[in-house]
Amino acid sequence: MIILKDSFDPIMIDHLEIIKKYKKLGLYIDDKGLTDKNIRLKLVKKMIKPYHHVKIVNEIKDDDQIITSNFTDSYQKIYEGKLYLLPKKIRYDVLKSDEYLKKIVSNYNHGKRLKHVYSMTDLALDIASIHHVDKEKIKICAMFHDIYKQIDADEARKMMIKYFPQYVNQDFALYHQYLGAWFLKHNLGIYDQKMYDAIMYHTTGESNNKLAMIIFIADKLDPSRGYDTSYQMSVVKRNLKKGFELVKKEQIEYITKVEGKQVGTAGNYI
């Protein structure tokens, strides 16, 4: 039997292209991988369901013909968040896995920034639980909200000129929210408008859908920042909209009084 042997970590479009070439094929999933084998197996089963000529095998026999391909570069691109290399059917499933999610984020955020991302995500999930908001969407938005916070300034400006020329003249501190939204749509392949807005405006607070309000609040009240936010959190727990408005009002006051920046009517730094 012809067998494609790989970690399938996760299964990619490249794998499917090979699968389509054979009339009969076995898939052998290596034990070692970034994620648990059962997670990879579940994704493989989901993707090969339409291909009746393919089956998963648990052992390799002496007379089997093994196909091996070097997918190292492709996997690395996936771990950098380029999920367009994956079938659309499993992209969201991959982001539900903590191992994949953390691997991607850690390729962009480091040190205190990564600590902030994890801490802020925990707070966002707590708030989501209180107000019955989709926790999976919250987790993805929270984990990726600062994905371009540590990007090189010249590279950030080039991307802004290319994708968001209308915002190039805004303060550099705002660039990462726009580029983060671009990352969500064009790299991760997620086209949920509320999730897009949650990242797009997580610094300026220009969106008041529940996802966006929670991401904005969690970003500003993150415990790792070291501030006493007990009062603000008490308001947030009672009423999400009022808590959002309070945190936004205090942020504008901080920006104008402490940082000395002018804030426009939409919350943008001018």
N, C-alpha and C positions, 0 to 999 in steps of 0.2 A: 504494500500500500504506500502511496505517496503521502508524506506527512510534513506539514509546515510546523516547525518547532520554533517557539519564541516565548518571550515573557508575556506578550500581549498586554503591555503595561502603559496605556490601555490599547485596545484594538483600534487600528487606524485605517484610514482610507487606503493606505499602501497595502495593508493586509488584504483588504477586500479586492484590490486589483489582482493580487496573486490568486486568491480564492476563485475568481471568475475564470481563470485560465484553465482550470482542471475540471474534468468530468466527474472525478471522484477524489476526495481529499480528506485527510484526517488532520486535526489540529491538536498539537501537544503543547500544553501550557506549562512552562517552567515553574518550579516552586518559588524561586527567588524573584522578587519584584518590589517596586516601591510600595505597592499596596498589597493587602492580603489577597491571596490567591482566589478566595471565594468572590471577592469584589470583581476581580478581573474576569473570572469565569462567568459571572452574571452578565457582564457587559458583552462578552463574546457570544453567549447564548442569545442575547437580544439581537445582535447584529447578524448572526448566521441563520436565524429563523427562516428567512425566505429561500435560503440556499439548501435545498434538500440533498444535494450531492456531498455535503460537508457534514462531518461528525467529529465530536471531541473524543480523543483517545487518551487513556490513562497510562499506557505503556507503549514502548517502542520495541518491535520485534526485530530479529536479526535480518530478515529479508525485506524490511521496510526501507523505502527510499526517502531520505531526509532532505528537506529543503530548509536552508538557513539563509537569512539575509541580514545585512547589517543595518539596523534601524536606529543606531545610536544618535545620529544627527537629528532624525525626525523626532525621537523621544525628547531630546534636549529642547527642541523648538516648542514641543507641547508643554514642557516644564517651564518654559518662558511665557506661557499663556497663549500660544498660537493654536488655539483649539479649532481653527478652520481646517487643520489637518485631520480632524476626527469627523466621523459621520455625524450629521446634525442630530440624529436620533439619540446619541449618547452624550452630547456635550454638557447638557445640564446635569446628567447623572454623574459625570466625572467631577463636576464642581461640588457635588454633595459629599464627596470623599474628602475627609480632613487631610489625608496624606497628599493628594494631588493639590488641594487648595493651598495648603501651607507651603508646598514645594514651589508653586508658582509665585506666591507673594514674597517668599524669602529670596527669590532671585532679583527682587526690586527694592525691598525694604530691609534695612539692617539696623542693628543697635537699638537706640531709644525709639526710633521710628517704628520698628517692628514690634517692640514692646507696647507702644501706643496702639498699634493696629489690633493686637490681640486683646488688650485691656478694653479698648473701645468697643470691640466686637462683643465681648461678654456683656457689657452694659447695654448695648443695643438689643441683644437677645433678651435680656431681662425686661427691658421696656416693652419689647414686642410681645412678650408673654402676658404682661399686664393688660395691654390694649388689643390683644388678639389679632396681631398682624403676622402675616406669613413669615415664619422664622427662617426658612431656607433662603428666601429672597433677601431678608435682612442680613443674613450671614454673608452672602455673596457681596452685597453692596458694602458692608462694613469692611470686609477683608480687602476689598479692592479700592476703597475710597481714596487712599493715599498712594496708589501704585506708582504714580509718577512724581511723588513728592521729592525724591532724591535724584531726579534726573539732572543731567548736565544742563546748565543754563542755555548754552548755545543750541544744544539739541532740542530743548523745550521750545525755544523761540522758532526754530526751523519748522517744528511740527505745528506750532500755532499759526504760522504764516500759511502753511499748507492746508490745514484743516479748519482753523478758526480765525481767519484774518480779521473778522469783525471785533475780536477781543484782544488783539495783539497789543494795543495801547493800554490795556488795563495793567494793574500792578502784577508783577511777576508772581507774587504769592497766590494769585488766583489761577495761574496757568494749569496747575496740577488737577484742578477739579474738572476742567474741560477735557484735558487729555485723558483723565481717568474714565470719563464717559465714552470717549473714543475707543479706549482699550476694551471696555465692556462690549461695545457693539462690534468692532472690527476685528478684534483678536479672539475674544471669548465667544462671539457669535450670539450674544443675547440681545434681543430686540424689544424687550419689555420697556415701554416708555416710562413707567413709574420708577423702575430701577435705574434707568438712564438718568432721569431727573434727580434722583436721590444722590447720585455721584456728581452730576453736572453742577449742582448747586449746594453741595454739602458745606462749602465755606461761606457762601453768601446768603443762604437761606431763602432763595427765591421761589422755592416750590413748597406747597403746603399739603401735598398728598402724605398719607400717614407714613409711608416708607421714608420719604424725604425728611419729614420732621424728625423721625427717630434717629436717622443717620446724623442729621445736623446736631441734635441735642447730645447724642452719645459722643460725638467728636469733641464738643465743647466741654462736656461735663466728665470726660474720661478721668477716672480716679488716678491714673498714673501721672496726671498733670500736677497733682499735689495740692489742689485747692479744696476748701470746704464747700461742697455743693449740696449739702443736706437740705437746705431750704428749697433750692431750685428743683431737686429731685422729688421733694414732697409735692410740689405743684405739678410736676410732670406726671407723677403717679395718679393724681386726682383727675387731671384734665390735660390731655396731650397737647391740644391746641394752645391753651393758656401757658403751659410750660414752654412750648416752642416760642411763643411771642415774648415771654420773659427772657429766655436765654438769648434770643436774637437782639432784644433791646439792650441787654447788658453787653453783648459782643460789640455792638455799634458804639456804645459809650467807651468801651475799652480801646477800640481802634482809634477813635477820635481824640480821646484824652491822653492815653498812654503812648500810643504809637504815632499820634499826630497826623494821621492820614484823614483825608476827606472821603466821606462815604456818600455815594449817589443814592437816589431814591430806591433803586433795586437792591441796594446792599453792596454794590461793587465798590472797590477802592478806586478812586480816581487819581 
